[in-house]
Amino acid sequence: MIRFCGHTMGTPESTPEESIELFAALGLGGIEFVCDESSGVNVGLSSLQRSRLAARAHSAGLEVVCLTPYQWEIANADKQVRAEQVHGLVEYVLMAAEMGCRRVRAYGGREVAGPARSDALRRAAASLREVAEATEALDVILCVENHMGTLTRGGRETMELLRLVAHPRVQVLYDPANAQQCSGETWEETWRIQSSHLSHVHAKDFALEGDKRAACLIGAGVVPWREIMVELREANYTGFVSLEYEKKWYPDMLPDAGTGMAQCVRTLKSYRKA
C-alpha cells in the first residue's frame, strides 16, 4: 500500500523534534527532512545528534524517509565547484545511512539552455555517478527531482540524465506539481516516461493566478492528484508519497501545518482508496 510521510518544508518554524511529533499525530508513517542551515538538520550534526534524531523519529513510529539537501551546482563548469557539490552529496548519503534513511534528494543540475546544455548534462551525470560509486556499499538511493530551474524539469529530461548516469542507485523523485508547471509535458506523459525508475514522490498542489503559481491545499489546485494516486496504486507503488506542504516558501498562502497538512493527508488518503 502507498504510504505517506511529512516533509519539513511544511514546518519551517518548528524544530525537527516538533515536526516529528506533529507528523506522528497526523497519522503519517515517515518524515522527510529539509537539510539546510536554518532547518536544524544538516551534515554539521554530530553522529550522536544524528542517532538521537533518528531514534526520536522511530520512537514516534516514523521512518526517516528522505534527506533533502540543496546541491544545485553538480553541472557547474568549474571543476572545483563541482567537486565541492559531489563531496556535499556524498556527506548526505553517509548521513542518511547513519540515520537508517534510504533516500537523498538530488537536483539534476542547474538549468542550461542552448548548445551548452549537452555538456552540462554530461557533467551532471558524471557528478551523480561519482556520488553513487563512492557510496555503492550503502543502501541509499539518490532521487533526482523534477524541479524548475534544473536540467530535469520533466520526465524526458530526467530520463535523459538517468540514461547517462547508468547507475541503479540513481532513480527518480516524481514531483507532479513541478513537472506540470515547468516541463511542457502533461502529467500523463511525465508519468509514462519515468515511472519505471520511480523511488519517491512529492505531493503538493497549486493554483494559477494569472501566470503566477499560488500554493494551495491538495485537491484545491490544478494537479490531478486523484488520477495520479490511481496510477501509483495500479503500478503497485509501495513507497512513500511525501507531503511537501510549501509553508517554507509561501508562508502567507497556506494555513498552519497542523490544519493544512491534516486536510491534505485526508484528501490523499481518500484518493488512495478511490
C-alpha positions in Angstrom: 0.0 0.0 0.0 1.1 3.6 -0.7 2.4 5.2 2.4 2.5 8.9 3.4 5.2 11.0 5.1 5.5 14.6 6.2 8.1 17.0 4.7 9.5 19.6 7.0 9.0 22.1 4.1 5.6 22.4 5.8 7.0 23.2 9.3 9.7 25.8 8.8 9.2 27.4 12.3 9.3 24.1 14.1 12.3 22.1 15.5 12.9 18.7 13.9 11.6 17.2 17.1 8.4 19.2 16.9 7.9 18.2 13.3 8.3 14.6 14.3 5.5 14.9 17.0 3.2 16.7 14.5 3.6 14.1 11.8 3.1 11.3 14.2 -0.1 13.0 15.4 -1.3 13.3 11.8 -1.0 9.5 11.4 1.9 9.7 8.9 4.4 6.9 8.6 7.6 8.9 8.0 9.4 12.1 7.8 11.5 13.9 5.1 13.9 16.4 6.4 14.8 19.7 4.7 18.6 19.9 5.1 20.0 23.5 5.3 21.4 25.8 7.8 18.1 27.0 9.1 16.3 23.6 9.4 18.3 22.1 12.2 19.2 19.1 10.1 22.4 19.2 8.1 25.8 17.5 7.9 27.0 19.6 10.7 25.1 17.3 13.2 27.4 15.0 15.2 27.0 11.3 15.0 25.3 11.4 18.4 22.9 14.1 17.3 22.0 12.1 14.1 21.4 8.9 16.0 19.2 10.7 18.6 17.1 12.4 16.0 16.6 9.1 14.1 15.7 7.4 17.4 13.2 10.1 18.2 11.5 9.6 14.8 11.5 5.8 15.2 10.1 6.0 18.7 7.2 8.1 17.3 6.5 5.5 14.7 8.1 7.4 11.8 10.6 6.1 9.3 13.3 8.6 8.2 12.3 8.5 4.5 14.5 11.1 2.8 17.1 13.8 3.4 16.7 16.9 1.1 19.8 19.0 0.7 20.4 21.7 -1.9 23.4 20.9 -4.1 22.4 23.0 -7.1 25.8 23.1 -8.9 26.6 19.5 -9.8 26.7 20.5 -13.5 28.9 23.6 -13.0 31.7 24.0 -15.5 34.1 24.9 -12.7 35.7 21.6 -11.6 36.4 22.9 -8.0 32.7 23.9 -7.6 31.5 20.6 -8.9 33.9 18.6 -6.7 32.6 20.5 -3.6 29.0 19.7 -4.7 29.9 16.0 -5.1 31.5 16.0 -1.7 28.4 17.5 -0.2 26.1 14.9 -1.7 28.4 12.1 -0.5 28.3 13.5 3.0 24.5 13.5 2.9 24.4 9.9 1.7 26.7 8.9 4.6 24.4 10.8 7.0 21.3 9.1 5.6 22.9 5.7 6.0 23.8 6.6 9.6 20.2 7.5 10.3 18.7 4.5 8.6 17.3 6.6 5.8 17.3 5.1 2.2 16.9 8.2 0.1 18.6 11.5 -0.6 17.1 14.1 -2.9 19.3 15.3 -5.7 18.9 18.2 -8.1 19.7 17.3 -11.7 22.0 20.3 -12.1 21.2 24.0 -12.7 19.3 24.5 -16.0 21.4 25.5 -19.0 19.8 26.4 -22.3 21.1 26.1 -25.9 24.2 24.3 -27.2 25.8 24.3 -23.8 23.1 22.1 -22.4 24.5 18.8 -23.6 27.9 19.4 -21.8 26.1 20.5 -18.6 24.0 17.3 -18.8 27.2 15.2 -19.1 28.7 17.0 -16.1 25.6 16.4 -14.0 25.6 12.7 -14.9 29.3 12.4 -14.1 28.7 14.0 -10.7 25.8 11.8 -9.8 27.7 8.7 -10.9 30.7 9.7 -8.8 28.5 10.0 -5.7 26.7 6.7 -6.4 30.0 4.9 -7.0 31.6 6.4 -3.9 28.7 5.2 -1.7 28.0 2.0 -3.5 28.2 -0.1 -0.4 25.4 1.8 1.3 21.7 1.1 0.8 20.8 4.7 -0.2 19.3 5.9 -3.4 19.9 9.3 -5.0 16.4 10.6 -6.1 16.6 13.1 -8.9 13.7 15.5 -8.6 11.6 17.0 -11.4 12.3 20.6 -10.5 12.1 24.1 -12.0 15.4 25.7 -12.8 17.2 22.4 -13.3 18.1 20.1 -16.2 15.4 17.7 -15.0 12.1 19.6 -15.1 10.0 16.7 -16.6 10.2 13.1 -17.5 12.1 13.3 -20.8 14.8 15.4 -19.3 15.1 13.3 -16.2 15.3 10.1 -18.1 17.9 11.6 -20.4 20.1 12.3 -17.4 19.5 8.9 -15.8 20.4 7.1 -19.0 23.8 9.0 -18.9 24.3 8.2 -15.3 23.5 4.5 -15.8 23.7 3.5 -12.1 20.9 1.7 -10.2 21.4 3.9 -7.2 20.2 6.9 -9.1 16.4 7.0 -9.5 13.5 9.4 -9.9 11.8 11.7 -7.5 8.4 12.3 -9.2 7.1 15.8 -8.4 3.9 16.2 -10.5 3.3 19.8 -9.5 6.8 20.9 -10.6 6.7 18.9 -13.8 3.2 20.2 -14.7 4.2 23.8 -14.1 7.6 23.9 -15.9 8.2 20.9 -18.2 5.6 21.4 -21.0 4.5 17.8 -20.5 1.1 16.6 -19.5 1.1 14.7 -16.2 0.4 11.5 -18.1 3.4 12.0 -20.3 5.7 12.6 -17.3 4.3 9.5 -15.5 4.7 7.3 -18.6 8.2 8.3 -19.3 9.8 8.0 -15.9 7.5 5.8 -13.8 9.7 2.7 -14.3 12.5 4.4 -12.3 10.4 5.8 -9.5 11.7 5.8 -6.0 10.0 8.7 -4.3 7.1 11.1 -4.8 6.4 14.7 -3.6 2.8 15.8 -3.2 1.7 19.4 -3.3 -0.8 21.5 -5.3 -1.0 25.0 -6.7 -3.5 27.3 -8.4 -2.7 29.8 -11.1 -3.3 33.4 -10.5 -2.7 34.9 -13.9 0.7 33.4 -14.8 1.8 33.1 -11.2 1.8 30.0 -9.0 -0.1 30.2 -5.8 0.3 27.4 -3.2 -2.9 25.7 -2.1 -4.2 22.6 -0.3 -4.1 19.3 -2.3 -7.3 18.9 -4.2 -7.9 22.7 -4.5 -5.5 23.3 -7.3 -4.7 22.1 -10.8 -2.7 19.0 -10.1 -4.9 15.9 -10.7 -4.0 14.0 -7.6 -7.0 11.7 -7.7 -5.8 10.3 -11.1 -2.1 10.3 -10.0 -3.0 8.2 -7.0 -4.8 5.7 -9.2 -1.7 5.4 -11.4 0.5 4.9 -8.3 -1.8 2.2 -7.0 -2.1 0.4 -10.3 1.7 0.4 -10.7 1.9 -1.3 -7.2 4.0 1.6 -5.9 4.6 0.8 -2.2 7.0 3.7 -1.4 6.2 7.0 0.2 4.3 10.0 -1.0 5.8 12.9 0.8 3.6 15.8 1.7 5.7 18.8 0.6 3.4 21.4 2.1 5.1 24.6 0.9 4.8 26.7 4.0 8.5 27.5 3.9 8.2 29.3 0.5 4.6 30.5 0.7 4.0 31.3 4.4 1.1 33.7 3.8 -0.8 31.5 1.3 -1.3 28.3 3.4 -2.9 27.6 6.8 -0.7 26.4 9.7 0.7 23.0 9.2 -1.5 21.3 11.9 -4.6 22.4 9.9 -3.5 22.4 6.3 -1.3 19.3 6.3 -4.1 17.4 8.1 -6.5 18.3 5.4 -4.1 17.3 2.7 -3.5 13.9 4.3 -7.2 13.3 4.5 -7.6 14.1 0.8 -4.7 11.9 -0.3 -5.9 9.0 1.8 -9.4 9.3 0.2 -7.8 9.3 -3.2 -5.7 6.2 -2.3 -8.9 4.3 -1.6 -10.9 5.7 -4.6 
